């Protein structure tokens, strides 16, 4: 869900995704590249993202990922699930 949300903001290469998630979470969420790339492959196989070869701002060749229409729909589904889950956890945590 975090990768889809990140890519819903802008197209990025893998390292850019890692940096965005870490910076946005004040380094509370540390994404290991060893887990990122298999996740990107799964998202691409599901048709939720698309990767194309491009050039980064420092003139390096990299695979740039963008969210697809199907990915935006999936992000909506996952966001709703997350909202329900956090509400359920809040209820349990607040139960006396």
N, CA, C and O atoms as a CHARMM CRD file, in Angstrom:
* protein
*
  384
    1    1 UNK  N      0.82300  -1.18800   0.00000 PROA 1      0.00000
    2    1 UNK  CA     0.00000   0.00000   0.00000 PROA 1      0.00000
    3    1 UNK  C      0.87600   1.26300   0.00000 PROA 1      0.00000
    4    1 UNK  O      0.54000   2.24700  -0.65900 PROA 1      0.00000
    5    2 UNK  N      1.97300   1.23800   0.72200 PROA 2      0.00000
    6    2 UNK  CA     2.83400   2.42000   0.78700 PROA 2      0.00000
    7    2 UNK  C      3.48300   2.72800  -0.55800 PROA 2      0.00000
    8    2 UNK  O      3.64800   3.89200  -0.92300 PROA 2      0.00000
    9    3 UNK  N      3.84600   1.69000  -1.28400 PROA 3      0.00000
   10    3 UNK  CA     4.44000   1.90800  -2.60500 PROA 3      0.00000
   11    3 UNK  C      3.39900   2.51000  -3.53700 PROA 3      0.00000
   12    3 UNK  O      3.68500   3.47100  -4.25000 PROA 3      0.00000
   13    4 UNK  N      2.19600   1.95300  -3.53500 PROA 4      0.00000
   14    4 UNK  CA     1.13500   2.49800  -4.38800 PROA 4      0.00000
   15    4 UNK  C      0.83300   3.94400  -4.01800 PROA 4      0.00000
   16    4 UNK  O      0.66900   4.79000  -4.89800 PROA 4      0.00000
   17    5 UNK  N      0.76000   4.23100  -2.73200 PROA 5      0.00000
   18    5 UNK  CA     0.47500   5.60400  -2.29400 PROA 5      0.00000
   19    5 UNK  C      1.59400   6.54900  -2.72800 PROA 5      0.00000
   20    5 UNK  O      1.33100   7.66400  -3.17900 PROA 5      0.00000
   21    6 UNK  N      2.82300   6.10600  -2.59200 PROA 6      0.00000
   22    6 UNK  CA     3.96400   6.92600  -3.00900 PROA 6      0.00000
   23    6 UNK  C      3.89600   7.21500  -4.50300 PROA 6      0.00000
   24    6 UNK  O      4.08800   8.35200  -4.93200 PROA 6      0.00000
   25    7 UNK  N      3.62400   6.18300  -5.28900 PROA 7      0.00000
   26    7 UNK  CA     3.57500   6.35800  -6.74100 PROA 7      0.00000
   27    7 UNK  C      2.32800   7.10600  -7.20100 PROA 7      0.00000
   28    7 UNK  O      2.28700   7.60900  -8.32400 PROA 7      0.00000
   29    8 UNK  N      1.31400   7.18400  -6.34300 PROA 8      0.00000
   30    8 UNK  CA     0.13300   7.98500  -6.70900 PROA 8      0.00000
   31    8 UNK  C      0.46800   9.47400  -6.67700 PROA 8      0.00000
   32    8 UNK  O     -0.23300  10.28800  -7.27900 PROA 8      0.00000
   33    9 UNK  N      1.53600   9.82300  -5.97700 PROA 9      0.00000
   34    9 UNK  CA     1.97900  11.22000  -5.90300 PROA 9      0.00000
   35    9 UNK  C      2.85000  11.60300  -7.09500 PROA 9      0.00000
   36    9 UNK  O      2.69900  12.68200  -7.66900 PROA 9      0.00000
   37   10 UNK  N      3.77500  10.69000  -7.46200 PROA 10     0.00000
   38   10 UNK  CA     4.64300  10.95000  -8.62600 PROA 10     0.00000
   39   10 UNK  C      5.37600   9.66900  -9.01400 PROA 10     0.00000
   40   10 UNK  O      5.52500   8.75200  -8.20700 PROA 10     0.00000
   41   11 UNK  N      5.82300   9.62600 -10.25100 PROA 11     0.00000
   42   11 UNK  CA     6.60500   8.50200 -10.75500 PROA 11     0.00000
   43   11 UNK  C      7.99800   8.56400 -10.13500 PROA 11     0.00000
   44   11 UNK  O      8.59300   9.63600 -10.01900 PROA 11     0.00000
   45   12 UNK  N      8.50900   7.39900  -9.74000 PROA 12     0.00000
   46   12 UNK  CA     9.82200   7.34900  -9.08900 PROA 12     0.00000
   47   12 UNK  C     10.55500   6.06200  -9.43700 PROA 12     0.00000
   48   12 UNK  O      9.94000   5.06600  -9.82000 PROA 12     0.00000
   49   13 UNK  N     11.87300   6.09400  -9.29900 PROA 13     0.00000
   50   13 UNK  CA    12.67200   4.87300  -9.38200 PROA 13     0.00000
   51   13 UNK  C     12.71500   4.25500  -7.98600 PROA 13     0.00000
   52   13 UNK  O     12.28500   4.87600  -7.01400 PROA 13     0.00000
   53   14 UNK  N     13.23100   3.04100  -7.89000 PROA 14     0.00000
   54   14 UNK  CA    13.22800   2.31500  -6.61900 PROA 14     0.00000
   55   14 UNK  C     13.84100   3.08000  -5.46400 PROA 14     0.00000
   56   14 UNK  O     13.25100   3.15600  -4.38700 PROA 14     0.00000
   57   15 UNK  N     15.01500   3.64500  -5.67600 PROA 15     0.00000
   58   15 UNK  CA    15.67300   4.38300  -4.59900 PROA 15     0.00000
   59   15 UNK  C     14.84400   5.59900  -4.18900 PROA 15     0.00000
   60   15 UNK  O     14.79700   5.94800  -3.00900 PROA 15     0.00000
   61   16 UNK  N     14.19800   6.23900  -5.14600 PROA 16     0.00000
   62   16 UNK  CA    13.33300   7.37800  -4.84400 PROA 16     0.00000
   63   16 UNK  C     12.14900   6.97500  -3.98000 PROA 16     0.00000
   64   16 UNK  O     11.73000   7.72600  -3.10000 PROA 16     0.00000
   65   17 UNK  N     11.60900   5.78400  -4.23500 PROA 17     0.00000
   66   17 UNK  CA    10.50200   5.26200  -3.42100 PROA 17     0.00000
   67   17 UNK  C     10.97200   5.06200  -1.98700 PROA 17     0.00000
   68   17 UNK  O     10.29800   5.47100  -1.04200 PROA 17     0.00000
   69   18 UNK  N     12.13500   4.42900  -1.82900 PROA 18     0.00000
   70   18 UNK  CA    12.71200   4.20400  -0.49600 PROA 18     0.00000
   71   18 UNK  C     12.89500   5.53000   0.23000 PROA 18     0.00000
   72   18 UNK  O     12.48600   5.67300   1.38200 PROA 18     0.00000
   73   19 UNK  N     13.50600   6.49300  -0.43800 PROA 19     0.00000
   74   19 UNK  CA    13.76900   7.79600   0.16900 PROA 19     0.00000
   75   19 UNK  C     12.47700   8.50000   0.56900 PROA 19     0.00000
   76   19 UNK  O     12.39100   9.06200   1.66100 PROA 19     0.00000
   77   20 UNK  N     11.47600   8.47600  -0.30100 PROA 20     0.00000
   78   20 UNK  CA    10.22100   9.16200  -0.00500 PROA 20     0.00000
   79   20 UNK  C      9.54400   8.56800   1.23100 PROA 20     0.00000
   80   20 UNK  O      9.10400   9.30200   2.11600 PROA 20     0.00000
   81   21 UNK  N      9.46400   7.23700   1.28700 PROA 21     0.00000
   82   21 UNK  CA     8.80900   6.58800   2.42600 PROA 21     0.00000
   83   21 UNK  C      9.56800   6.89000   3.71600 PROA 21     0.00000
   84   21 UNK  O      8.95600   7.21200   4.73400 PROA 21     0.00000
   85   22 UNK  N     10.88000   6.79000   3.68000 PROA 22     0.00000
   86   22 UNK  CA    11.67400   7.05100   4.88200 PROA 22     0.00000
   87   22 UNK  C     11.55300   8.50600   5.32300 PROA 22     0.00000
   88   22 UNK  O     11.35700   8.77500   6.50800 PROA 22     0.00000
   89   23 UNK  N     11.66500   9.43500   4.40000 PROA 23     0.00000
   90   23 UNK  CA    11.57400  10.85400   4.75600 PROA 23     0.00000
   91   23 UNK  C     10.17300  11.21500   5.24100 PROA 23     0.00000
   92   23 UNK  O     10.02500  11.96900   6.20300 PROA 23     0.00000
   93   24 UNK  N      9.15300  10.68600   4.58700 PROA 24     0.00000
   94   24 UNK  CA     7.77100  11.00100   4.96800 PROA 24     0.00000
   95   24 UNK  C      7.42300  10.46700   6.34700 PROA 24     0.00000
   96   24 UNK  O      6.56700  11.02200   7.03600 PROA 24     0.00000
   97   25 UNK  N      8.08900   9.38600   6.75100 PROA 25     0.00000
   98   25 UNK  CA     7.80600   8.77800   8.05500 PROA 25     0.00000
   99   25 UNK  C      8.80800   9.20200   9.12100 PROA 25     0.00000
  100   25 UNK  O      8.87500   8.58500  10.18400 PROA 25     0.00000
  101   26 UNK  N      9.58400  10.24300   8.85300 PROA 26     0.00000
  102   26 UNK  CA    10.63900  10.67300   9.78000 PROA 26     0.00000
  103   26 UNK  C     11.55800   9.50800  10.15100 PROA 26     0.00000
  104   26 UNK  O     11.96300   9.36300  11.30500 PROA 26     0.00000
  105   27 UNK  N     11.87300   8.69400   9.16900 PROA 27     0.00000
  106   27 UNK  CA    12.75800   7.53000   9.30500 PROA 27     0.00000
  107   27 UNK  C     12.23400   6.45700  10.25200 PROA 27     0.00000
  108   27 UNK  O     13.00700   5.63200  10.73900 PROA 27     0.00000
  109   28 UNK  N     10.93300   6.45800  10.51900 PROA 28     0.00000
  110   28 UNK  CA    10.32900   5.39100  11.32100 PROA 28     0.00000
  111   28 UNK  C     10.13100   4.13300  10.47700 PROA 28     0.00000
  112   28 UNK  O     10.19500   3.01700  10.99200 PROA 28     0.00000
  113   29 UNK  N      9.89300   4.31900   9.19000 PROA 29     0.00000
  114   29 UNK  CA     9.72700   3.19300   8.27200 PROA 29     0.00000
  115   29 UNK  C     10.97200   3.10300   7.40300 PROA 29     0.00000
  116   29 UNK  O     11.22700   3.97100   6.56800 PROA 29     0.00000
  117   30 UNK  N     11.73400   2.05600   7.60700 PROA 30     0.00000
  118   30 UNK  CA    12.96500   1.85300   6.84700 PROA 30     0.00000
  119   30 UNK  C     12.72500   0.73300   5.84400 PROA 30     0.00000
  120   30 UNK  O     12.48800  -0.41200   6.22800 PROA 30     0.00000
  121   31 UNK  N     12.78600   1.05800   4.58600 PROA 31     0.00000
  122   31 UNK  CA    12.52200   0.10100   3.51700 PROA 31     0.00000
  123   31 UNK  C     13.84900  -0.46000   3.02900 PROA 31     0.00000
  124   31 UNK  O     14.72400   0.28300   2.58400 PROA 31     0.00000
  125   32 UNK  N     13.98800  -1.75800   3.11400 PROA 32     0.00000
  126   32 UNK  CA    15.19300  -2.42500   2.61700 PROA 32     0.00000
  127   32 UNK  C     15.02800  -2.67400   1.12900 PROA 32     0.00000
  128   32 UNK  O     13.97400  -3.13100   0.68600 PROA 32     0.00000
  129   33 UNK  N     16.05200  -2.38000   0.36200 PROA 33     0.00000
  130   33 UNK  CA    15.98100  -2.59200  -1.07700 PROA 33     0.00000
  131   33 UNK  C     15.74800  -4.06000  -1.40800 PROA 33     0.00000
  132   33 UNK  O     15.14600  -4.37000  -2.43700 PROA 33     0.00000
  133   34 UNK  N     16.21400  -4.97000  -0.55400 PROA 34     0.00000
  134   34 UNK  CA    16.00100  -6.40100  -0.76100 PROA 34     0.00000
  135   34 UNK  C     14.54800  -6.81200  -0.68400 PROA 34     0.00000
  136   34 UNK  O     14.16700  -7.83900  -1.24600 PROA 34     0.00000
  137   35 UNK  N     13.73000  -6.03700   0.00000 PROA 35     0.00000
  138   35 UNK  CA    12.29200  -6.32200   0.04200 PROA 35     0.00000
  139   35 UNK  C     11.52300  -5.43900  -0.93500 PROA 35     0.00000
  140   35 UNK  O     10.41700  -5.78900  -1.34800 PROA 35     0.00000
  141   36 UNK  N     12.09700  -4.30400  -1.30400 PROA 36     0.00000
  142   36 UNK  CA    11.41700  -3.38900  -2.22000 PROA 36     0.00000
  143   36 UNK  C     11.26600  -3.98200  -3.61300 PROA 36     0.00000
  144   36 UNK  O     10.17000  -3.98400  -4.17400 PROA 36     0.00000
  145   37 UNK  N     12.35700  -4.48300  -4.17100 PROA 37     0.00000
  146   37 UNK  CA    12.31200  -4.91100  -5.56900 PROA 37     0.00000
  147   37 UNK  C     11.41300  -6.12600  -5.80200 PROA 37     0.00000
  148   37 UNK  O     10.72900  -6.16500  -6.82400 PROA 37     0.00000
  149   38 UNK  N     11.37800  -7.11900  -4.90900 PROA 38     0.00000
  150   38 UNK  CA    10.37800  -8.17900  -5.08000 PROA 38     0.00000
  151   38 UNK  C      8.94000  -7.63800  -4.98900 PROA 38     0.00000
  152   38 UNK  O      8.05300  -8.10700  -5.70200 PROA 38     0.00000
  153   39 UNK  N      8.71800  -6.65600  -4.11400 PROA 39     0.00000
  154   39 UNK  CA     7.38600  -6.04400  -4.00600 PROA 39     0.00000
  155   39 UNK  C      7.03100  -5.30800  -5.29300 PROA 39     0.00000
  156   39 UNK  O      5.89800  -5.39600  -5.76700 PROA 39     0.00000
  157   40 UNK  N      7.99400  -4.58300  -5.85800 PROA 40     0.00000
  158   40 UNK  CA     7.75100  -3.89000  -7.12600 PROA 40     0.00000
  159   40 UNK  C      7.41800  -4.88900  -8.22700 PROA 40     0.00000
  160   40 UNK  O      6.54100  -4.63100  -9.05200 PROA 40     0.00000
  161   41 UNK  N      8.10700  -6.02500  -8.24800 PROA 41     0.00000
  162   41 UNK  CA     7.82400  -7.05100  -9.25300 PROA 41     0.00000
  163   41 UNK  C      6.41200  -7.59500  -9.09900 PROA 41     0.00000
  164   41 UNK  O      5.70800  -7.78100 -10.09200 PROA 41     0.00000
  165   42 UNK  N      5.98600  -7.85600  -7.85300 PROA 42     0.00000
  166   42 UNK  CA     4.62200  -8.35800  -7.61600 PROA 42     0.00000
  167   42 UNK  C      3.58100  -7.33400  -8.05400 PROA 42     0.00000
  168   42 UNK  O      2.58900  -7.68000  -8.69500 PROA 42     0.00000
  169   43 UNK  N      3.81400  -6.07600  -7.70200 PROA 43     0.00000
  170   43 UNK  CA     2.87800  -5.02000  -8.09500 PROA 43     0.00000
  171   43 UNK  C      2.79900  -4.90400  -9.61500 PROA 43     0.00000
  172   43 UNK  O      1.72600  -4.67900 -10.17500 PROA 43     0.00000
  173   44 UNK  N      3.93400  -5.05900 -10.26700 PROA 44     0.00000
  174   44 UNK  CA     3.95500  -4.97500 -11.73000 PROA 44     0.00000
  175   44 UNK  C      3.24600  -6.18100 -12.34900 PROA 44     0.00000
  176   44 UNK  O      2.49800  -6.02600 -13.31400 PROA 44     0.00000
  177   45 UNK  N      3.47000  -7.37100 -11.80800 PROA 45     0.00000
  178   45 UNK  CA     2.79300  -8.57200 -12.30700 PROA 45     0.00000
  179   45 UNK  C      1.28400  -8.47800 -12.14000 PROA 45     0.00000
  180   45 UNK  O      0.53300  -8.98500 -12.97300 PROA 45     0.00000
  181   46 UNK  N      0.83600  -7.83100 -11.06900 PROA 46     0.00000
  182   46 UNK  CA    -0.60100  -7.63700 -10.84200 PROA 46     0.00000
  183   46 UNK  C     -1.18500  -6.54500 -11.72300 PROA 46     0.00000
  184   46 UNK  O     -2.40300  -6.37600 -11.77800 PROA 46     0.00000
  185   47 UNK  N     -0.33200  -5.80800 -12.40800 PROA 47     0.00000
  186   47 UNK  CA    -0.80700  -4.73200 -13.27500 PROA 47     0.00000
  187   47 UNK  C     -1.11000  -3.44200 -12.53900 PROA 47     0.00000
  188   47 UNK  O     -1.78700  -2.56400 -13.07500 PROA 47     0.00000
  189   48 UNK  N     -0.61200  -3.31600 -11.30500 PROA 48     0.00000
  190   48 UNK  CA    -0.90400  -2.13700 -10.49100 PROA 48     0.00000
  191   48 UNK  C      0.11100  -1.02600 -10.69200 PROA 48     0.00000
  192   48 UNK  O     -0.17900   0.14200 -10.43200 PROA 48     0.00000
  193   49 UNK  N      1.30300  -1.38800 -11.15500 PROA 49     0.00000
  194   49 UNK  CA     2.31400  -0.39100 -11.51000 PROA 49     0.00000
  195   49 UNK  C      2.93300  -0.79100 -12.84300 PROA 49     0.00000
  196   49 UNK  O      2.78900  -1.92200 -13.30800 PROA 49     0.00000
  197   50 UNK  N      3.61600   0.16100 -13.43200 PROA 50     0.00000
  198   50 UNK  CA     4.31900  -0.09000 -14.68800 PROA 50     0.00000
  199   50 UNK  C      5.71300   0.50600 -14.56400 PROA 50     0.00000
  200   50 UNK  O      5.87900   1.64300 -14.12100 PROA 50     0.00000
  201   51 UNK  N      6.70400  -0.27000 -14.96000 PROA 51     0.00000
  202   51 UNK  CA     8.07600   0.21800 -14.91800 PROA 51     0.00000
  203   51 UNK  C      8.63100   0.40600 -16.31600 PROA 51     0.00000
  204   51 UNK  O      8.48600  -0.46300 -17.17400 PROA 51     0.00000
  205   52 UNK  N      9.26300   1.53900 -16.53900 PROA 52     0.00000
  206   52 UNK  CA     9.90800   1.81400 -17.82700 PROA 52     0.00000
  207   52 UNK  C     11.31600   2.33400 -17.55800 PROA 52     0.00000
  208   52 UNK  O     11.56400   2.99000 -16.54600 PROA 52     0.00000
  209   53 UNK  N     12.22400   2.03600 -18.46500 PROA 53     0.00000
  210   53 UNK  CA    13.58800   2.51900 -18.29900 PROA 53     0.00000
  211   53 UNK  C     13.66100   3.99300 -18.63700 PROA 53     0.00000
  212   53 UNK  O     13.08900   4.44800 -19.62800 PROA 53     0.00000
  213   54 UNK  N     14.36700   4.73000 -17.80700 PROA 54     0.00000
  214   54 UNK  CA    14.53100   6.16300 -18.01000 PROA 54     0.00000
  215   54 UNK  C     15.85000   6.62400 -17.42600 PROA 54     0.00000
  216   54 UNK  O     16.70300   5.81200 -17.06700 PROA 54     0.00000
  217   55 UNK  N     16.00900   7.92700 -17.33300 PROA 55     0.00000
  218   55 UNK  CA    17.23300   8.52800 -16.80700 PROA 55     0.00000
  219   55 UNK  C     16.86800   9.36800 -15.58800 PROA 55     0.00000
  220   55 UNK  O     15.91000  10.14100 -15.62300 PROA 55     0.00000
  221   56 UNK  N     17.63400   9.21300 -14.51200 PROA 56     0.00000
  222   56 UNK  CA    17.37900   9.95500 -13.27600 PROA 56     0.00000
  223   56 UNK  C     17.90400  11.38000 -13.38700 PROA 56     0.00000
  224   56 UNK  O     18.52600  11.75400 -14.38100 PROA 56     0.00000
  225   57 UNK  N     17.64200  12.16500 -12.35000 PROA 57     0.00000
  226   57 UNK  CA    18.09400  13.56100 -12.33200 PROA 57     0.00000
  227   57 UNK  C     19.62100  13.67900 -12.35000 PROA 57     0.00000
  228   57 UNK  O     20.15800  14.68800 -12.80600 PROA 57     0.00000
  229   58 UNK  N     20.32400  12.64800 -11.85400 PROA 58     0.00000
  230   58 UNK  CA    21.79100  12.68000 -11.91700 PROA 58     0.00000
  231   58 UNK  C     22.31400  11.84000 -13.08700 PROA 58     0.00000
  232   58 UNK  O     23.41600  11.29400 -13.03800 PROA 58     0.00000
  233   59 UNK  N     21.49600  11.75400 -14.13200 PROA 59     0.00000
  234   59 UNK  CA    21.89100  11.18000 -15.42200 PROA 59     0.00000
  235   59 UNK  C     22.25300   9.69700 -15.36100 PROA 59     0.00000
  236   59 UNK  O     23.13100   9.24000 -16.09200 PROA 59     0.00000
  237   60 UNK  N     21.58300   8.95400 -14.49700 PROA 60     0.00000
  238   60 UNK  CA    21.80000   7.51300 -14.41900 PROA 60     0.00000
  239   60 UNK  C     20.58400   6.78800 -14.97800 PROA 60     0.00000
  240   60 UNK  O     19.45100   7.25000 -14.84800 PROA 60     0.00000
  241   61 UNK  N     20.83800   5.66400 -15.59300 PROA 61     0.00000
  242   61 UNK  CA    19.75300   4.84800 -16.13300 PROA 61     0.00000
  243   61 UNK  C     19.08100   4.10900 -14.97600 PROA 61     0.00000
  244   61 UNK  O     19.75700   3.49000 -14.15400 PROA 61     0.00000
  245   62 UNK  N     17.75200   4.17600 -14.91500 PROA 62     0.00000
  246   62 UNK  CA    17.01000   3.51400 -13.83800 PROA 62     0.00000
  247   62 UNK  C     15.61600   3.16200 -14.33500 PROA 62     0.00000
  248   62 UNK  O     15.10700   3.74800 -15.29100 PROA 62     0.00000
  249   63 UNK  N     15.01800   2.19800 -13.66700 PROA 63     0.00000
  250   63 UNK  CA    13.64200   1.82300 -13.98200 PROA 63     0.00000
  251   63 UNK  C     12.73000   2.76200 -13.20000 PROA 63     0.00000
  252   63 UNK  O     12.79600   2.82200 -11.97200 PROA 63     0.00000
  253   64 UNK  N     11.88400   3.49000 -13.91400 PROA 64     0.00000
  254   64 UNK  CA    10.96600   4.45300 -13.30400 PROA 64     0.00000
  255   64 UNK  C      9.59200   3.79300 -13.22900 PROA 64     0.00000
  256   64 UNK  O      9.09300   3.25900 -14.22000 PROA 64     0.00000
  257   65 UNK  N      8.99000   3.83700 -12.05000 PROA 65     0.00000
  258   65 UNK  CA     7.70500   3.18100 -11.83000 PROA 65     0.00000
  259   65 UNK  C      6.58900   4.20800 -11.75600 PROA 65     0.00000
  260   65 UNK  O      6.75800   5.30200 -11.21700 PROA 65     0.00000
  261   66 UNK  N      5.43500   3.82500 -12.31500 PROA 66     0.00000
  262   66 UNK  CA     4.25000   4.67500 -12.20600 PROA 66     0.00000
  263   66 UNK  C      3.05000   3.79400 -11.90700 PROA 66     0.00000
  264   66 UNK  O      3.00100   2.63100 -12.30900 PROA 66     0.00000
  265   67 UNK  N      2.09600   4.35200 -11.20700 PROA 67     0.00000
  266   67 UNK  CA     0.88600   3.62500 -10.85200 PROA 67     0.00000
  267   67 UNK  C     -0.04200   3.59500 -12.06900 PROA 67     0.00000
  268   67 UNK  O     -0.10300   4.55300 -12.83900 PROA 67     0.00000
  269   68 UNK  N     -0.75900   2.48600 -12.23100 PROA 68     0.00000
  270   68 UNK  CA    -1.71600   2.34700 -13.32600 PROA 68     0.00000
  271   68 UNK  C     -3.12300   2.63100 -12.80600 PROA 68     0.00000
  272   68 UNK  O     -3.32000   2.82000 -11.60600 PROA 68     0.00000
  273   69 UNK  N     -4.09000   2.66000 -13.70500 PROA 69     0.00000
  274   69 UNK  CA    -5.49000   2.85000 -13.29400 PROA 69     0.00000
  275   69 UNK  C     -5.91600   1.71800 -12.36200 PROA 69     0.00000
  276   69 UNK  O     -6.60200   1.95200 -11.36700 PROA 69     0.00000
  277   70 UNK  N     -5.50900   0.49100 -12.68700 PROA 70     0.00000
  278   70 UNK  CA    -5.82400  -0.65000 -11.81600 PROA 70     0.00000
  279   70 UNK  C     -5.15200  -0.48600 -10.45600 PROA 70     0.00000
  280   70 UNK  O     -5.71800  -0.86800  -9.43100 PROA 70     0.00000
  281   71 UNK  N     -3.95700   0.07800 -10.44500 PROA 71     0.00000
  282   71 UNK  CA    -3.25300   0.32900  -9.19300 PROA 71     0.00000
  283   71 UNK  C     -3.96300   1.36300  -8.34000 PROA 71     0.00000
  284   71 UNK  O     -4.00300   1.24200  -7.11600 PROA 71     0.00000
  285   72 UNK  N     -4.52300   2.37700  -8.98000 PROA 72     0.00000
  286   72 UNK  CA    -5.28300   3.39200  -8.23400 PROA 72     0.00000
  287   72 UNK  C     -6.52800   2.77500  -7.59900 PROA 72     0.00000
  288   72 UNK  O     -6.88600   3.10700  -6.46900 PROA 72     0.00000
  289   73 UNK  N     -7.18000   1.87900  -8.32700 PROA 73     0.00000
  290   73 UNK  CA    -8.34600   1.18400  -7.76400 PROA 73     0.00000
  291   73 UNK  C     -7.92200   0.31900  -6.58000 PROA 73     0.00000
  292   73 UNK  O     -8.59200   0.29900  -5.54800 PROA 73     0.00000
  293   74 UNK  N     -6.81500  -0.38900  -6.73100 PROA 74     0.00000
  294   74 UNK  CA    -6.31900  -1.22900  -5.64700 PROA 74     0.00000
  295   74 UNK  C     -5.91700  -0.39300  -4.44100 PROA 74     0.00000
  296   74 UNK  O     -6.13600  -0.80500  -3.30200 PROA 74     0.00000
  297   75 UNK  N     -5.34100   0.76000  -4.67300 PROA 75     0.00000
  298   75 UNK  CA    -4.97400   1.65700  -3.57900 PROA 75     0.00000
  299   75 UNK  C     -6.21900   2.07600  -2.80200 PROA 75     0.00000
  300   75 UNK  O     -6.18300   2.15100  -1.57400 PROA 75     0.00000
  301   76 UNK  N     -7.30300   2.34700  -3.49400 PROA 76     0.00000
  302   76 UNK  CA    -8.56400   2.69900  -2.83200 PROA 76     0.00000
  303   76 UNK  C     -9.04500   1.54500  -1.96100 PROA 76     0.00000
  304   76 UNK  O     -9.46100   1.75500  -0.82100 PROA 76     0.00000
  305   77 UNK  N     -8.98900   0.32500  -2.49500 PROA 77     0.00000
  306   77 UNK  CA    -9.39400  -0.86600  -1.73300 PROA 77     0.00000
  307   77 UNK  C     -8.52600  -1.01600  -0.48900 PROA 77     0.00000
  308   77 UNK  O     -9.04100  -1.20900   0.61300 PROA 77     0.00000
  309   78 UNK  N     -7.21900  -0.92700  -0.66400 PROA 78     0.00000
  310   78 UNK  CA    -6.28900  -1.09800   0.45600 PROA 78     0.00000
  311   78 UNK  C     -6.43100   0.01400   1.49700 PROA 78     0.00000
  312   78 UNK  O     -6.29600  -0.23800   2.69500 PROA 78     0.00000
  313   79 UNK  N     -6.69900   1.22400   1.05500 PROA 79     0.00000
  314   79 UNK  CA    -6.88200   2.34400   1.97600 PROA 79     0.00000
  315   79 UNK  C     -8.12400   2.12900   2.83200 PROA 79     0.00000
  316   79 UNK  O     -8.11500   2.41800   4.02800 PROA 79     0.00000
  317   80 UNK  N     -9.19000   1.62300   2.22100 PROA 80     0.00000
  318   80 UNK  CA   -10.41400   1.32300   2.99100 PROA 80     0.00000
  319   80 UNK  C    -10.16200   0.21800   4.01300 PROA 80     0.00000
  320   80 UNK  O    -10.62000   0.31000   5.15200 PROA 80     0.00000
  321   81 UNK  N     -9.43600  -0.82700   3.61100 PROA 81     0.00000
  322   81 UNK  CA    -9.10500  -1.91100   4.54200 PROA 81     0.00000
  323   81 UNK  C     -8.28100  -1.37200   5.71000 PROA 81     0.00000
  324   81 UNK  O     -8.51400  -1.73000   6.86400 PROA 81     0.00000
  325   82 UNK  N     -7.32500  -0.51600   5.39900 PROA 82     0.00000
  326   82 UNK  CA    -6.46700   0.07300   6.42800 PROA 82     0.00000
  327   82 UNK  C     -7.29500   0.91000   7.40500 PROA 82     0.00000
  328   82 UNK  O     -7.07800   0.84800   8.61600 PROA 82     0.00000
  329   83 UNK  N     -8.22800   1.67900   6.88800 PROA 83     0.00000
  330   83 UNK  CA    -9.07500   2.51200   7.75100 PROA 83     0.00000
  331   83 UNK  C     -9.90200   1.63900   8.69500 PROA 83     0.00000
  332   83 UNK  O    -10.03700   1.95700   9.87600 PROA 83     0.00000
  333   84 UNK  N    -10.45300   0.54500   8.18000 PROA 84     0.00000
  334   84 UNK  CA   -11.23600  -0.36800   9.02000 PROA 84     0.00000
  335   84 UNK  C    -10.36100  -1.01600  10.08300 PROA 84     0.00000
  336   84 UNK  O    -10.76600  -1.14900  11.23800 PROA 84     0.00000
  337   85 UNK  N     -9.16300  -1.41700   9.68800 PROA 85     0.00000
  338   85 UNK  CA    -8.24500  -2.05900  10.62100 PROA 85     0.00000
  339   85 UNK  C     -7.82400  -1.10600  11.73400 PROA 85     0.00000
  340   85 UNK  O     -7.81900  -1.48900  12.90400 PROA 85     0.00000
  341   86 UNK  N     -7.47400   0.12100  11.38600 PROA 86     0.00000
  342   86 UNK  CA    -7.04800   1.07200  12.42000 PROA 86     0.00000
  343   86 UNK  C     -8.19800   1.42600  13.35500 PROA 86     0.00000
  344   86 UNK  O     -7.98200   1.65000  14.54600 PROA 86     0.00000
  345   87 UNK  N     -9.41000   1.47700  12.83100 PROA 87     0.00000
  346   87 UNK  CA   -10.57900   1.73300  13.67800 PROA 87     0.00000
  347   87 UNK  C    -10.79300   0.57700  14.65000 PROA 87     0.00000
  348   87 UNK  O    -11.07100   0.79400  15.82900 PROA 87     0.00000
  349   88 UNK  N    -10.66300  -0.65500  14.15200 PROA 88     0.00000
  350   88 UNK  CA   -10.82900  -1.82600  15.01200 PROA 88     0.00000
  351   88 UNK  C     -9.76000  -1.85800  16.10200 PROA 88     0.00000
  352   88 UNK  O    -10.06100  -2.16200  17.25600 PROA 88     0.00000
  353   89 UNK  N     -8.53400  -1.55200  15.74800 PROA 89     0.00000
  354   89 UNK  CA    -7.45200  -1.52400  16.74100 PROA 89     0.00000
  355   89 UNK  C     -7.71100  -0.43700  17.77700 PROA 89     0.00000
  356   89 UNK  O     -7.49600  -0.65700  18.96900 PROA 89     0.00000
  357   90 UNK  N     -8.16600   0.72200  17.34100 PROA 90     0.00000
  358   90 UNK  CA    -8.46600   1.81800  18.27200 PROA 90     0.00000
  359   90 UNK  C     -9.56600   1.41400  19.24700 PROA 90     0.00000
  360   90 UNK  O     -9.51700   1.76000  20.42700 PROA 90     0.00000
  361   91 UNK  N    -10.55500   0.68200  18.74700 PROA 91     0.00000
  362   91 UNK  CA   -11.63600   0.21700  19.63500 PROA 91     0.00000
  363   91 UNK  C    -11.09200  -0.72300  20.70400 PROA 91     0.00000
  364   91 UNK  O    -11.43700  -0.60100  21.87900 PROA 91     0.00000
  365   92 UNK  N    -10.24700  -1.65200  20.29700 PROA 92     0.00000
  366   92 UNK  CA    -9.67700  -2.60000  21.25500 PROA 92     0.00000
  367   92 UNK  C     -8.77800  -1.87000  22.25000 PROA 92     0.00000
  368   92 UNK  O     -8.84300  -2.13700  23.45000 PROA 92     0.00000
  369   93 UNK  N     -7.96000  -0.97200  21.77600 PROA 93     0.00000
  370   93 UNK  CA    -7.04600  -0.24400  22.65300 PROA 93     0.00000
  371   93 UNK  C     -7.79900   0.65200  23.63400 PROA 93     0.00000
  372   93 UNK  O     -7.32300   0.89900  24.74200 PROA 93     0.00000
  373   94 UNK  N     -8.96500   1.13600  23.23200 PROA 94     0.00000
  374   94 UNK  CA    -9.74000   2.01600  24.09400 PROA 94     0.00000
  375   94 UNK  C    -10.73500   1.28900  24.97400 PROA 94     0.00000
  376   94 UNK  O    -11.38500   1.90300  25.81900 PROA 94     0.00000
  377   95 UNK  N    -10.86000  -0.03000  24.78000 PROA 95     0.00000
  378   95 UNK  CA   -11.83500  -0.80800  25.55600 PROA 95     0.00000
  379   95 UNK  C    -11.40100  -0.89800  27.00800 PROA 95     0.00000
  380   95 UNK  O    -10.22700  -1.11200  27.31400 PROA 95     0.00000
  381   96 UNK  N    -12.35400  -0.73300  27.87900 PROA 96     0.00000
  382   96 UNK  CA   -12.08200  -0.82300  29.32300 PROA 96     0.00000
  383   96 UNK  C    -12.61100  -2.11800  29.86800 PROA 96     0.00000
  384   96 UNK  O    -12.48100  -2.38300  31.06300 PROA 96     0.00000
